[in-house]
């Protein structure tokens, strides 16, 4: 098994803003490629399920719906791990985990005004209600919710070096806004391509 580095949860505060943007685009394009090919949803893409390691390769390439994309690595390569909750389609077969029992308590707790839920838990609860017990169905919005979660975490918590980083922060904020307004990752890429 390939060593994929350390979790984004443990290393993101050490990354530069350019490395953060690179990691975000690498994850976005990885998910978009899988989504376009397999109707893939990760359904559990918190910072512990994204690994980052150093690389000497200056770029990484992706193909999404026959369109090629290139991302400058800024010395970091991102990997998505842990497909325990994932859903995908291969041919006419759907592969998924039924999450109803696992998420029922969180959904019940969400109705209690005395219980405070994390942003991560709110995504699980949203998935629970969207699925309505049918975890085989494709819900591409979940990939967008997880991408929004990741970017929001960066925008909220990363200590930025203020030497010319404002335009990169603005780029991350614009991508975050775009993700929140689209229905699939492919549509996010289409809107970026038009700019």
DRENPA-3360 file (N, C-alpha, C; in nm, 2 decimals, always signed):
BEGIN
1 = XXXXXXXX = +0.08/-0.12/+0.00/+0.00/+0.00/+0.00/+0.09/+0.13/+0.00 ~ +0.05/+0.22/-0.08/+0.13/+0.34/-0.09/+0.12/+0.43/+0.03 ~ +0.23/+0.49/+0.07/+0.23/+0.58/+0.18/+0.19/+0.72/+0.13 ~ +0.08/+0.77/+0.18/+0.02/+0.89/+0.13/+0.05/+1.02/+0.21 ~ +0.14/+1.01/+0.31/+0.18/+1.12/+0.38/+0.10/+1.14/+0.52 ~ +0.07/+1.26/+0.56/+0.00/+1.28/+0.68/-0.14/+1.34/+0.65 ~ -0.23/+1.33/+0.75/-0.36/+1.38/+0.72/-0.36/+1.53/+0.71 ~ -0.45/+1.58/+0.63/-0.47/+1.72/+0.62/-0.51/+1.79/+0.76;
9 = XXXXXXXX = -0.58/+1.71/+0.84/-0.62/+1.76/+0.97/-0.49/+1.79/+1.05 ~ -0.39/+1.71/+1.04/-0.27/+1.73/+1.12/-0.17/+1.83/+1.06 ~ -0.18/+1.86/+0.93/-0.07/+1.94/+0.86/-0.12/+2.07/+0.80 ~ -0.25/+2.10/+0.80/-0.30/+2.21/+0.72/-0.25/+2.34/+0.77 ~ -0.22/+2.35/+0.90/-0.17/+2.48/+0.95/-0.02/+2.51/+0.91 ~ +0.04/+2.41/+0.86/+0.18/+2.42/+0.81/+0.19/+2.46/+0.66 ~ +0.07/+2.45/+0.59/+0.07/+2.47/+0.45/+0.07/+2.62/+0.42 ~ +0.13/+2.66/+0.31/+0.11/+2.80/+0.26/-0.02/+2.81/+0.19;
17 = XXXXXXXX = -0.07/+2.93/+0.17/-0.19/+2.95/+0.10/-0.19/+2.89/-0.04 ~ -0.08/+2.90/-0.11/-0.07/+2.84/-0.25/-0.08/+2.69/-0.24 ~ -0.02/+2.63/-0.13/-0.03/+2.48/-0.12/-0.17/+2.44/-0.08 ~ -0.24/+2.53/+0.00/-0.38/+2.50/+0.03/-0.47/+2.50/-0.09 ~ -0.45/+2.60/-0.18/-0.53/+2.61/-0.30/-0.50/+2.49/-0.39 ~ -0.37/+2.45/-0.40/-0.33/+2.33/-0.48/-0.41/+2.21/-0.43 ~ -0.40/+2.19/-0.29/-0.47/+2.07/-0.23/-0.62/+2.07/-0.26 ~ -0.68/+2.19/-0.25/-0.82/+2.20/-0.27/-0.85/+2.16/-0.42;
25 = XXXXXXXX = -0.78/+2.21/-0.51/-0.80/+2.18/-0.65/-0.78/+2.03/-0.68 ~ -0.67/+1.98/-0.62/-0.65/+1.83/-0.64/-0.76/+1.75/-0.59 ~ -0.81/+1.78/-0.47/-0.93/+1.71/-0.42/-1.05/+1.73/-0.50 ~ -1.08/+1.85/-0.54/-1.19/+1.88/-0.63/-1.19/+1.80/-0.76 ~ -1.07/+1.80/-0.82/-1.06/+1.74/-0.95/-1.06/+1.58/-0.94 ~ -1.01/+1.53/-0.83/-1.02/+1.39/-0.80/-1.16/+1.35/-0.79 ~ -1.23/+1.42/-0.70/-1.38/+1.39/-0.68/-1.46/+1.41/-0.81 ~ -1.43/+1.51/-0.88/-1.50/+1.54/-1.01/-1.48/+1.43/-1.11;
33 = XXXXXXXX = -1.36/+1.38/-1.12/-1.33/+1.27/-1.21/-1.41/+1.14/-1.17 ~ -1.41/+1.11/-1.05/-1.48/+0.99/-1.00/-1.63/+1.01/-1.01 ~ -1.68/+1.13/-0.98/-1.82/+1.16/-0.99/-1.87/+1.15/-1.14 ~ -1.79/+1.20/-1.23/-1.83/+1.20/-1.37/-1.83/+1.05/-1.43 ~ -1.73/+0.97/-1.38/-1.72/+0.84/-1.43/-1.81/+0.74/-1.36 ~ -1.82/+0.75/-1.23/-1.89/+0.65/-1.15/-2.01/+0.70/-1.07 ~ -2.05/+0.82/-1.09/-2.15/+0.88/-1.00/-2.11/+0.86/-0.85 ~ -1.98/+0.89/-0.83/-1.92/+0.86/-0.70/-1.95/+0.97/-0.60;
41 = XXXXXXXX = -1.97/+0.93/-0.48/-1.98/+1.02/-0.36/-1.89/+0.96/-0.25 ~ -1.81/+1.05/-0.19/-1.73/+1.00/-0.08/-1.81/+0.99/+0.05 ~ -1.89/+1.08/+0.08/-1.98/+1.08/+0.19/-1.92/+1.09/+0.33 ~ -1.78/+1.11/+0.33/-1.72/+1.13/+0.46/-1.58/+1.20/+0.45 ~ -1.58/+1.31/+0.37/-1.46/+1.37/+0.33/-1.42/+1.48/+0.43 ~ -1.40/+1.44/+0.56/-1.34/+1.54/+0.65/-1.19/+1.54/+0.64 ~ -1.12/+1.63/+0.71/-0.98/+1.66/+0.69/-0.89/+1.53/+0.72 ~ -0.95/+1.44/+0.80/-0.87/+1.32/+0.83/-0.87/+1.22/+0.72;
49 = XXXXXXXX = -0.96/+1.24/+0.62/-0.96/+1.15/+0.51/-0.90/+1.21/+0.38 ~ -0.82/+1.31/+0.40/-0.74/+1.37/+0.29/-0.59/+1.36/+0.34 ~ -0.51/+1.30/+0.26/-0.37/+1.29/+0.30/-0.29/+1.38/+0.21 ~ -0.18/+1.43/+0.26/-0.09/+1.52/+0.19/+0.05/+1.47/+0.21 ~ +0.13/+1.47/+0.10/+0.27/+1.44/+0.11/+0.35/+1.53/+0.02 ~ +0.48/+1.54/+0.04/+0.56/+1.62/-0.04/+0.58/+1.55/-0.17 ~ +0.60/+1.63/-0.28/+0.63/+1.58/-0.41/+0.73/+1.67/-0.48 ~ +0.81/+1.61/-0.57/+0.90/+1.69/-0.65/+0.84/+1.72/-0.79;
57 = XXXXXXXX = +0.72/+1.66/-0.82/+0.65/+1.68/-0.94/+0.59/+1.82/-0.94 ~ +0.62/+1.90/-1.04/+0.56/+2.04/-1.04/+0.41/+2.05/-1.06 ~ +0.36/+1.95/-1.13/+0.22/+1.95/-1.17/+0.16/+1.81/-1.15 ~ +0.03/+1.80/-1.14/-0.05/+1.68/-1.14/-0.16/+1.70/-1.24 ~ -0.19/+1.59/-1.32/-0.29/+1.60/-1.43/-0.41/+1.52/-1.39 ~ -0.53/+1.57/-1.44/-0.66/+1.51/-1.42/-0.73/+1.51/-1.55 ~ -0.82/+1.41/-1.57/-0.91/+1.41/-1.68/-1.05/+1.40/-1.62 ~ -1.14/+1.49/-1.66/-1.28/+1.49/-1.61/-1.37/+1.51/-1.73;
65 = XXXXXXXX = -1.45/+1.41/-1.76/-1.54/+1.41/-1.88/-1.46/+1.45/-2.01 ~ -1.35/+1.38/-2.03/-1.27/+1.40/-2.15/-1.19/+1.54/-2.16 ~ -1.20/+1.62/-2.05/-1.13/+1.74/-2.05/-1.01/+1.73/-1.95 ~ -0.89/+1.78/-2.00/-0.77/+1.77/-1.92/-0.75/+1.89/-1.83 ~ -0.71/+1.87/-1.71/-0.68/+1.97/-1.62/-0.54/+1.95/-1.56 ~ -0.47/+2.06/-1.53/-0.34/+2.05/-1.47/-0.33/+2.15/-1.35 ~ -0.28/+2.09/-1.24/-0.27/+2.17/-1.12/-0.12/+2.18/-1.08 ~ -0.08/+2.30/-1.05/+0.06/+2.31/-0.99/+0.05/+2.26/-0.85;
73 = XXXXXXXX = +0.15/+2.17/-0.82/+0.14/+2.10/-0.69/+0.19/+2.19/-0.57 ~ +0.28/+2.29/-0.60/+0.34/+2.37/-0.50/+0.41/+2.28/-0.40 ~ +0.46/+2.17/-0.45/+0.54/+2.07/-0.36/+0.45/+1.98/-0.28 ~ +0.32/+1.98/-0.30/+0.23/+1.89/-0.22/+0.14/+1.81/-0.31 ~ +0.12/+1.68/-0.27/+0.03/+1.60/-0.35/-0.08/+1.55/-0.25 ~ -0.21/+1.56/-0.29/-0.32/+1.52/-0.21/-0.38/+1.39/-0.25 ~ -0.42/+1.31/-0.15/-0.48/+1.18/-0.18/-0.61/+1.17/-0.09 ~ -0.71/+1.11/-0.15/-0.84/+1.09/-0.07/-0.84/+0.94/-0.03;
81 = XXXXXXXX = -0.87/+0.92/+0.10/-0.87/+0.79/+0.15/-1.00/+0.75/+0.22 ~ -1.02/+0.63/+0.26/-1.13/+0.58/+0.34/-1.26/+0.59/+0.26 ~ -1.29/+0.49/+0.19/-1.42/+0.48/+0.11/-1.53/+0.41/+0.18 ~ -1.52/+0.40/+0.32/-1.62/+0.32/+0.40/-1.76/+0.36/+0.37 ~ -1.78/+0.49/+0.36/-1.92/+0.55/+0.35/-1.95/+0.58/+0.20 ~ -1.86/+0.55/+0.11/-1.87/+0.60/-0.03/-1.99/+0.52/-0.11 ~ -2.03/+0.59/-0.21/-2.13/+0.53/-0.31/-2.08/+0.55/-0.45 ~ -2.10/+0.45/-0.53/-2.06/+0.46/-0.67/-2.14/+0.36/-0.76;
89 = XXXXXXXX = -2.14/+0.38/-0.89/-2.21/+0.30/-0.98/-2.11/+0.25/-1.08 ~ -2.11/+0.12/-1.10/-2.03/+0.05/-1.21/-2.13/-0.02/-1.29 ~ -2.15/+0.02/-1.42/-2.25/-0.04/-1.50/-2.39/-0.02/-1.44 ~ -2.46/-0.13/-1.42/-2.59/-0.12/-1.36/-2.59/-0.15/-1.21 ~ -2.47/-0.17/-1.15/-2.45/-0.20/-1.01/-2.42/-0.08/-0.93 ~ -2.48/-0.07/-0.81/-2.46/+0.04/-0.72/-2.39/-0.02/-0.60 ~ -2.28/+0.05/-0.55/-2.21/+0.00/-0.44/-2.22/+0.12/-0.33 ~ -2.26/+0.08/-0.21/-2.28/+0.19/-0.11/-2.29/+0.12/+0.03;
97 = XXXXXXXX = -2.28/+0.21/+0.13/-2.30/+0.17/+0.26/-2.43/+0.23/+0.31 ~ -2.52/+0.15/+0.37/-2.64/+0.20/+0.43/-2.60/+0.27/+0.56 ~ -2.62/+0.40/+0.56/-2.58/+0.48/+0.68/-2.69/+0.52/+0.77 ~ -2.81/+0.46/+0.74/-2.93/+0.50/+0.82/-2.91/+0.48/+0.97 ~ -2.87/+0.36/+1.01/-2.85/+0.34/+1.16/-2.73/+0.42/+1.21 ~ -2.62/+0.44/+1.14/-2.51/+0.51/+1.19/-2.54/+0.66/+1.21 ~ -2.63/+0.72/+1.13/-2.65/+0.86/+1.13/-2.78/+0.90/+1.20 ~ -2.86/+0.80/+1.24/-2.99/+0.82/+1.30/-2.98/+0.90/+1.43;
105 = XXXXXXXX = -2.88/+0.87/+1.51/-2.87/+0.94/+1.64/-2.83/+1.09/+1.62 ~ -2.74/+1.11/+1.52/-2.71/+1.25/+1.48/-2.83/+1.33/+1.43 ~ -2.91/+1.26/+1.35/-3.03/+1.33/+1.30/-3.13/+1.36/+1.41 ~ -3.14/+1.27/+1.51/-3.23/+1.29/+1.62/-3.17/+1.40/+1.71 ~ -3.04/+1.41/+1.73/-2.98/+1.51/+1.81/-2.99/+1.65/+1.75 ~ -3.00/+1.65/+1.61/-3.01/+1.78/+1.54/-3.14/+1.85/+1.58 ~ -3.24/+1.78/+1.62/-3.37/+1.83/+1.65/-3.37/+1.89/+1.79 ~ -3.27/+1.86/+1.87/-3.26/+1.90/+2.01/-3.19/+2.03/+2.02;
113 = XXXXXXXX = -3.26/+2.14/+2.06/-3.19/+2.27/+2.06/-3.08/+2.29/+2.16 ~ -3.07/+2.19/+2.26/-2.97/+2.19/+2.36/-2.84/+2.12/+2.31 ~ -2.85/+2.05/+2.20/-2.73/+1.98/+2.15/-2.66/+2.07/+2.04 ~ -2.54/+2.09/+2.05/-2.46/+2.17/+1.95/-2.39/+2.07/+1.86 ~ -2.41/+2.08/+1.73/-2.35/+1.99/+1.63/-2.24/+2.06/+1.56 ~ -2.14/+1.99/+1.52/-2.02/+2.04/+1.44/-2.07/+2.06/+1.30 ~ -1.99/+2.13/+1.22/-2.02/+2.15/+1.08/-2.02/+2.01/+1.01 ~ -1.93/+1.93/+1.05/-1.92/+1.79/+1.00/-2.04/+1.71/+1.03;
121 = XXXXXXXX = -2.09/+1.72/+1.15/-2.22/+1.65/+1.18/-2.34/+1.70/+1.10 ~ -2.34/+1.83/+1.08/-2.45/+1.89/+1.00/-2.45/+1.83/+0.86 ~ -2.34/+1.80/+0.80/-2.33/+1.74/+0.67/-2.39/+1.60/+0.68 ~ -2.35/+1.52/+0.78/-2.40/+1.39/+0.79/-2.56/+1.39/+0.81 ~ -2.61/+1.48/+0.88/-2.75/+1.49/+0.90/-2.82/+1.53/+0.77 ~ -2.76/+1.62/+0.70/-2.82/+1.66/+0.57/-2.82/+1.54/+0.47 ~ -2.72/+1.46/+0.48/-2.71/+1.33/+0.39/-2.82/+1.24/+0.44 ~ -2.84/+1.22/+0.57/-2.94/+1.14/+0.63/-3.08/+1.17/+0.57;
129 = XXXXXXXX = -3.11/+1.30/+0.58/-3.25/+1.34/+0.53/-3.26/+1.34/+0.38 ~ -3.15/+1.37/+0.31/-3.16/+1.36/+0.16/-3.18/+1.22/+0.11 ~ -3.11/+1.12/+0.18/-3.12/+0.98/+0.14/-3.26/+0.92/+0.16 ~ -3.33/+0.96/+0.27/-3.46/+0.91/+0.30/-3.45/+0.75/+0.30 ~ -3.34/+0.70/+0.35/-3.32/+0.56/+0.36/-3.27/+0.49/+0.24 ~ -3.27/+0.56/+0.12/-3.22/+0.50/+0.00/-3.08/+0.55/-0.03 ~ -2.98/+0.48/+0.03/-2.84/+0.51/+0.01/-2.78/+0.47/-0.12 ~ -2.86/+0.40/-0.20/-2.81/+0.36/-0.34/-2.82/+0.48/-0.43;
137 = XXXXXXXX = -2.91/+0.57/-0.40/-2.93/+0.68/-0.50/-2.82/+0.78/-0.50 ~ -2.80/+0.84/-0.62/-2.69/+0.93/-0.63/-2.73/+1.07/-0.58 ~ -2.65/+1.12/-0.49/-2.68/+1.26/-0.43/-2.55/+1.34/-0.45 ~ -2.52/+1.39/-0.57/-2.39/+1.46/-0.60/-2.37/+1.58/-0.51 ~ -2.48/+1.63/-0.45/-2.47/+1.75/-0.36/-2.37/+1.72/-0.24 ~ -2.36/+1.59/-0.20/-2.28/+1.56/-0.09/-2.13/+1.59/-0.11 ~ -2.08/+1.57/-0.24/-1.94/+1.60/-0.27/-1.92/+1.75/-0.26 ~ -2.02/+1.83/-0.30/-2.01/+1.98/-0.29/-2.02/+2.02/-0.14;
145 = XXXXXXXX = -2.10/+1.96/-0.06/-2.10/+1.99/+0.08/-1.97/+1.97/+0.15 ~ -1.91/+1.85/+0.11/-1.78/+1.82/+0.17/-1.67/+1.92/+0.12 ~ -1.67/+1.96/+0.00/-1.57/+2.05/-0.06/-1.59/+2.19/+0.01 ~ -1.72/+2.23/+0.03/-1.75/+2.35/+0.10/-1.70/+2.35/+0.24 ~ -1.72/+2.24/+0.31/-1.67/+2.22/+0.44/-1.52/+2.24/+0.45 ~ -1.44/+2.18/+0.36/-1.30/+2.18/+0.36/-1.25/+2.33/+0.34 ~ -1.31/+2.39/+0.23/-1.27/+2.53/+0.21/-1.31/+2.63/+0.32 ~ -1.42/+2.61/+0.37/-1.47/+2.69/+0.49/-1.37/+2.68/+0.60;
153 = XXXXXXXX = -1.32/+2.55/+0.63/-1.23/+2.53/+0.74/-1.10/+2.61/+0.71 ~ -1.05/+2.60/+0.59/-0.93/+2.68/+0.55/-0.95/+2.83/+0.57 ~ -1.06/+2.88/+0.52/-1.08/+3.02/+0.53/-1.10/+3.07/+0.67 ~ -1.15/+2.98/+0.75/-1.18/+3.02/+0.89/-1.06/+3.01/+0.98 ~ -0.98/+2.91/+0.96/-0.87/+2.87/+1.06/-0.73/+2.89/+1.02 ~ -0.70/+2.89/+0.89/-0.56/+2.90/+0.85/-0.50/+3.03/+0.88 ~ -0.38/+3.04/+0.95/-0.31/+3.16/+0.97/-0.23/+3.19/+0.84 ~ -0.27/+3.30/+0.78/-0.21/+3.34/+0.65/-0.10/+3.43/+0.66;
161 = XXXXXXXX = +0.00/+3.41/+0.58/+0.11/+3.51/+0.57/+0.06/+3.62/+0.48 ~ +0.06/+3.74/+0.52/+0.00/+3.85/+0.45/+0.09/+3.91/+0.34 ~ +0.19/+3.84/+0.30/+0.28/+3.89/+0.19/+0.22/+3.86/+0.06 ~ +0.12/+3.94/+0.01/+0.06/+3.92/-0.12/-0.04/+3.80/-0.13 ~ -0.09/+3.76/-0.01/-0.18/+3.64/-0.02/-0.33/+3.68/-0.04 ~ -0.36/+3.81/-0.04/-0.50/+3.85/-0.05/-0.56/+3.80/-0.18 ~ -0.49/+3.80/-0.29/-0.55/+3.75/-0.42/-0.58/+3.60/-0.41 ~ -0.49/+3.52/-0.34/-0.51/+3.38/-0.33/-0.63/+3.35/-0.23;
169 = XXXXXXXX = -0.64/+3.43/-0.13/-0.76/+3.41/-0.04/-0.89/+3.44/-0.12 ~ -0.88/+3.55/-0.20/-1.00/+3.59/-0.28/-1.03/+3.47/-0.38 ~ -0.93/+3.41/-0.43/-0.95/+3.29/-0.52/-1.02/+3.18/-0.45 ~ -0.98/+3.15/-0.33/-1.04/+3.05/-0.25/-1.18/+3.08/-0.21 ~ -1.21/+3.21/-0.18/-1.34/+3.26/-0.15/-1.43/+3.25/-0.27 ~ -1.38/+3.28/-0.39/-1.46/+3.27/-0.51/-1.50/+3.13/-0.54 ~ -1.40/+3.04/-0.52/-1.43/+2.89/-0.54/-1.53/+2.84/-0.45 ~ -1.52/+2.89/-0.32/-1.62/+2.85/-0.22/-1.76/+2.89/-0.26;
177 = XXXXXXXX = -1.77/+3.02/-0.30/-1.90/+3.07/-0.35/-1.96/+2.99/-0.47 ~ -1.87/+2.95/-0.56/-1.91/+2.88/-0.68/-1.96/+2.74/-0.64 ~ -1.89/+2.68/-0.55/-1.93/+2.54/-0.50/-2.07/+2.55/-0.44 ~ -2.09/+2.65/-0.36/-2.22/+2.66/-0.29/-2.34/+2.69/-0.39 ~ -2.31/+2.74/-0.51/-2.41/+2.77/-0.61/-2.43/+2.66/-0.72 ~ -2.36/+2.56/-0.72/-2.37/+2.45/-0.82/-2.43/+2.33/-0.77 ~ -2.47/+2.24/-0.86/-2.54/+2.11/-0.83/-2.45/+1.99/-0.83 ~ -2.34/+2.00/-0.91/-2.24/+1.89/-0.92/-2.10/+1.95/-0.94;
185 = XXXXXXXX = -2.00/+1.87/-0.91/-1.86/+1.92/-0.92/-1.83/+1.95/-1.07 ~ -1.89/+1.87/-1.16/-1.87/+1.90/-1.30/-1.92/+2.04/-1.34 ~ -2.04/+2.08/-1.28/-2.09/+2.22/-1.31/-1.99/+2.32/-1.25 ~ -1.93/+2.29/-1.14/-1.83/+2.39/-1.08/-1.72/+2.40/-1.18 ~ -1.67/+2.29/-1.24/-1.56/+2.30/-1.33/-1.60/+2.38/-1.46 ~ -1.72/+2.35/-1.50/-1.77/+2.43/-1.62/-1.78/+2.58/-1.60 ~ -1.82/+2.62/-1.48/-1.82/+2.76/-1.45/-1.68/+2.82/-1.44 ~ -1.59/+2.74/-1.38/-1.45/+2.79/-1.37/-1.39/+2.80/-1.51;
193 = XXX = -1.42/+2.70/-1.60/-1.37/+2.70/-1.74/-1.41/+2.83/-1.82 ~ -1.53/+2.88/-1.79/-1.58/+2.99/-1.86/-1.52/+3.13/-1.82 ~ -1.45/+3.13/-1.70/-1.38/+3.25/-1.65/-1.26/+3.28/-1.73;
% end
